[in-house]
Amino acid sequence: MRTLHRTITKYLDDKQIPYYIIMPKLLRPVKIVIRGLPIDTNPDLIKSELTNMQFQVANIYQLKKRDQDRTPMPLFQVQLNPTDNLDTIWDVESLLYLKVKIEKYNLQGGIAQCHRCQKFGHSSINCRLTARCVKCAQEHLTSECPTQRTDAPLCANCNGKHPASYRGCPNFPKLNQTQAKPATTPTSNTFQPKIHPFKFIFCQRCLYLY
């Protein structure tokens, strides 16, 4: 199965066909939130510190308010790849010589949005769709956007005058009643890795799920 997966992705890459991969839930990075660090902390320093503690950091983002200004907050979301020591992340009480609190990341709204293409239902880690900026909707990564904070935003999903991450966007997926129900059983921070090699690949050109 893994050989087939590599063969398909190599073919899509060679042909420059846009696609994204849907990872099985148990193989996806675990998302945490770090509280207690200054608002101007460099995410690269956080990544370096966690790497020195033998954690595998997939991505790190500074969380922002869900307003049109996208005001930064003193909260940092970190995505950690499954490792044998992953459970020990909940025991971490200090980073960069400061006292911190580690919490499980709870996605507000219940819908994942890709930080690369701004579409919904998958993450940026395995996305090979065309990059779209969350601020100006142009075909570049948000981190490479030349626009200023005072420039008017443009949504990549509806062409409205707001960032693509704005929850009030008319194209933002709505939860049905089943998805909106809260969990009936308490959840735990404990991560129990189970290995399942199967991955789904969605090809944008043929609209087929491999």
Secondary structure, DSSP 8 states (H G I E B T S, - for coil): -HHHHHHHHHHHHHTT--EEEE--GGGS-EEEEEESS-TT--HHHHHHHHHHTT--EEEEEEEE-SSTT--EEEEEEEEE---TTGGGGGG--EETTEE-EEEE---TTS--B-TTT--BSS-STTB-S----TTT--SS-GGG----TTS----TTT--SS-TT-TT-TTS----HHHHS--SS---S----------EEEETTTTEE-
